[in-house]
Amino acid sequence: WLKRLQKAHTGRKNLPKDEKWSELDTCTSSDALLMNVFCNPRALAEGKLHRLMNVDMEARPEFGVRVAAPLANGHRDRTEVDMRLGDVLVEAKLTEGDFQCCRAELVERYRDFREAFDCGSLPQNEQGYASYQLLRNVLAARANGARFCVIADARRPDLREQWFAVMQWVREYDLRLRCQMLTWQEVCATLPD
């Protein structure tokens, strides 16, 4: 996790140029919140958080994990998830506006895209597929035999709606069962004072 502390701030182009800005320099960073929660030894000591996420008690968090989703051309897209805890890949959201959009041809290059999703029913807009991060991470979970979890603020019903707008079109029953959404409020309820 020490390496994660050096992650460049995604909004650094809008910040003063005379300093080096890291992602964890902001209190609105979902990565910072994720690390503050999961790196606290007391957070994992009681096992409540493990039970909430249905992972083995010995599981320890790994941050900024590269996971691969196979592409139709035989290559692999090396995407990154915010955290892996046991067999769960985690995407954390706090103040971000959405799950990003991506041009259709870039999304459709994933080898398992048509098997995993009812493509014609997925949410799209003028830029392409909406909620690209969800699509990509579900495909990465599928390819790696993992589960996928989004953690977002309960006060963001828009993110919850985006989640369900994608999850309802996952074709494979087993894959749908391996996907979940938790809120930061649910996570906090498991933590010691």
Backbone torsions as a table, in degrees:
resi	resn	phi	psi	omega
1	TRP	NA	-18.3	177.0
2	LEU	-60.5	-37.4	178.7
3	LYS	-62.8	-34.7	-179.6
4	ARG	-65.3	-27.0	179.0
5	LEU	-63.0	-21.9	-178.5
6	GLN	-91.3	-0.8	-178.0
7	LYS	-57.9	127.9	-178.2
8	ALA	-65.1	142.3	179.3
9	HIS	-67.2	130.3	-176.4
10	THR	-66.9	-23.3	178.9
11	GLY	-100.8	20.5	-173.1
12	ARG	-61.5	-25.5	-179.8
13	LYS	-66.9	-19.3	179.3
14	ASN	-99.3	3.5	-177.3
15	LEU	-104.2	162.3	178.8
16	PRO	-52.8	136.9	-172.6
17	LYS	-78.0	-15.7	-173.4
18	ASP	-83.1	2.0	179.7
19	GLU	-130.6	155.8	175.1
20	LYS	-89.7	121.2	-176.6
21	TRP	-106.6	131.6	177.1
22	SER	-110.0	156.9	-179.8
23	GLU	-55.3	-37.4	-175.8
24	LEU	-81.4	4.6	176.3
25	ASP	-78.9	-4.1	-177.3
26	THR	-116.3	142.7	179.3
27	CYS	-80.1	-6.6	179.1
28	THR	-100.8	11.1	-178.9
29	SER	-81.2	125.9	176.2
30	SER	-66.9	-33.1	176.1
31	ASP	-63.0	-42.0	180.0
32	ALA	-64.1	-43.7	179.1
33	LEU	-64.4	-43.1	179.0
34	LEU	-58.2	-45.8	179.9
35	MET	-69.5	-38.9	178.4
36	ASN	-61.6	-36.9	179.5
37	VAL	-76.9	-54.3	-169.7
38	PHE	-82.0	-15.3	176.0
39	CYS	-90.3	-10.0	177.2
40	ASN	-74.0	117.8	-176.9
41	PRO	-56.6	-33.2	-179.2
42	ARG	-71.0	-25.1	-178.6
43	ALA	-63.4	-36.2	-177.6
44	LEU	-98.0	-11.6	-172.8
45	ALA	-65.0	-39.4	-174.5
46	GLU	-82.5	-18.3	177.9
47	GLY	88.5	-4.8	-179.1
48	LYS	-64.9	-40.5	179.6
49	LEU	-67.5	-38.5	175.3
50	HIS	-60.6	-44.2	-179.7
51	ARG	-66.2	-40.0	178.2
52	LEU	-58.6	-40.5	-178.0
53	MET	-92.9	-0.6	177.5
54	ASN	56.3	52.2	177.1
55	VAL	-123.6	160.3	178.9
56	ASP	-58.6	143.4	-177.7
57	MET	-61.8	-22.1	-179.5
58	GLU	-87.7	-6.4	-177.5
59	ALA	-62.6	135.4	178.4
60	ARG	-122.8	145.3	-175.6
61	PRO	-72.4	144.2	171.7
62	GLU	-124.0	132.4	-174.3
63	PHE	-108.5	145.3	178.5
64	GLY	61.4	47.8	-174.0
65	VAL	-85.6	130.3	175.1
66	ARG	-81.2	126.1	175.8
67	VAL	-127.4	149.3	-174.6
68	ALA	-111.4	137.9	171.0
69	ALA	-118.8	127.6	-175.9
70	PRO	-68.9	141.4	176.3
71	LEU	-98.5	159.6	-178.6
72	ALA	-62.3	-26.8	-178.0
73	ASN	-83.0	5.8	179.0
74	GLY	94.5	-14.2	176.3
75	HIS	-82.7	175.8	179.2
76	ARG	-124.9	136.6	175.4
77	ASP	-83.5	119.8	-178.1
78	ARG	-92.2	85.2	179.4
79	THR	-90.2	165.6	-179.2
80	GLU	-120.9	136.0	172.0
81	VAL	-105.9	155.5	-176.8
82	ASP	-64.4	-36.9	-177.9
83	MET	-158.6	151.6	167.9
84	ARG	-123.2	131.4	175.6
85	LEU	-127.9	106.6	-174.1
86	GLY	63.6	-123.7	179.5
87	ASP	-99.3	16.6	-177.9
88	VAL	-106.4	124.4	172.5
89	LEU	-91.3	131.6	-173.1
90	VAL	-119.6	131.1	170.2
91	GLU	-112.1	120.2	-178.6
92	ALA	-104.1	138.8	177.1
93	LYS	-130.3	141.0	176.6
94	LEU	-132.9	-68.8	-178.5
95	THR	-112.5	-2.3	-179.3
96	GLU	-61.0	149.1	-175.5
97	GLY	-74.3	-35.1	-176.8
98	ASP	-162.7	-166.7	-180.0
99	PHE	-101.5	23.0	176.4
100	GLN	67.8	154.1	175.9
101	CYS	-111.5	158.9	179.5
102	CYS	-150.1	143.8	178.9
103	ARG	-57.5	143.3	-175.5
104	ALA	-56.0	-42.9	-176.5
105	GLU	-65.3	-27.9	177.5
106	LEU	-75.6	-37.0	178.4
107	VAL	-71.6	-41.3	-175.8
108	GLU	-72.4	-5.1	177.5
109	ARG	-78.1	-10.9	177.4
110	TYR	-71.1	130.9	-175.8
111	ARG	-55.3	-43.7	-172.5
112	ASP	-97.0	9.6	-173.4
113	PHE	-58.3	-47.9	-176.3
114	ARG	-72.9	-27.4	176.2
115	GLU	-76.9	-35.7	-175.1
116	ALA	-80.5	-31.8	-173.7
117	PHE	-126.3	151.5	166.9
118	ASP	-82.3	90.1	-168.6
119	CYS	-60.1	-38.7	-177.8
120	GLY	-67.3	-17.5	-177.8
121	SER	-101.7	-12.0	-179.5
122	LEU	-63.2	147.2	179.3
123	PRO	-64.5	132.0	177.5
124	GLN	-133.9	160.0	174.3
125	ASN	-140.1	-169.4	-176.6
126	GLU	-63.8	-22.8	179.0
127	GLN	-86.3	-15.9	-178.3
128	GLY	134.7	-139.1	179.8
129	TYR	-79.3	131.8	173.3
130	ALA	-78.9	160.5	175.6
131	SER	58.6	43.2	-179.5
132	TYR	-56.2	-40.6	-179.5
133	GLN	-59.2	-38.3	178.6
134	LEU	-66.6	-46.8	-179.7
135	LEU	-58.4	-49.6	-177.9
136	ARG	-62.1	-43.0	-177.2
137	ASN	-73.7	-31.9	173.5
138	VAL	-64.7	-42.1	177.5
139	LEU	-65.0	-37.4	177.0
140	ALA	-66.1	-41.0	177.1
141	ALA	-62.7	-42.5	178.6
142	ARG	-60.0	-47.9	-176.6
143	ALA	-67.4	-28.6	-176.3
144	ASN	-102.0	7.0	-178.8
145	GLY	60.8	31.7	-175.7
146	ALA	-107.6	177.2	170.8
147	ARG	-106.4	164.1	-178.1
148	PHE	-133.2	135.3	-179.1
149	CYS	-135.4	132.2	171.3
150	VAL	-102.0	133.5	172.7
151	ILE	-114.2	120.4	-178.1
152	ALA	-139.3	167.6	179.7
153	ASP	-72.5	132.7	178.6
154	ALA	-62.6	-21.6	179.4
155	ARG	-82.4	9.6	179.4
156	ARG	-116.8	73.0	178.8
157	PRO	-61.8	-23.0	177.7
158	ASP	-63.4	-39.8	177.7
159	LEU	-68.9	-38.7	177.0
160	ARG	-61.9	-42.9	179.1
161	GLU	-65.0	-38.9	176.4
162	GLN	-63.3	-39.5	177.7
163	TRP	-59.3	-52.5	-177.3
164	PHE	-70.4	-27.7	176.5
165	ALA	-65.2	-26.9	175.7
166	VAL	-89.6	-47.9	-173.5
167	MET	-62.5	-29.7	179.9
168	GLN	-67.3	-16.4	-179.0
169	TRP	-106.2	14.1	171.4
170	VAL	-75.9	119.5	-174.8
171	ARG	-71.4	-39.7	-172.0
172	GLU	-84.4	120.0	-177.0
173	TYR	-57.7	-46.8	-179.2
174	ASP	-60.2	-42.0	179.8
175	LEU	-65.9	-41.4	178.7
176	ARG	-60.8	-38.8	179.0
177	LEU	-68.7	-22.2	-180.0
178	ARG	-87.3	4.4	180.0
179	CYS	-113.3	138.7	-179.7
180	GLN	-147.5	162.5	173.6
181	MET	-127.8	132.3	174.1
182	LEU	-120.4	160.3	175.0
183	THR	-106.3	156.7	175.2
184	TRP	-60.2	-32.5	179.9
185	GLN	-65.5	-39.4	175.9
186	GLU	-64.7	-42.4	178.4
187	VAL	-61.6	-47.7	-178.3
188	CYS	-62.0	-31.2	179.9
189	ALA	-65.4	-19.5	179.7
190	THR	-91.6	-8.9	-171.3
191	LEU	-88.4	149.9	174.1
192	PRO	-69.6	158.6	179.6
193	ASP	-56.4	NA	NA
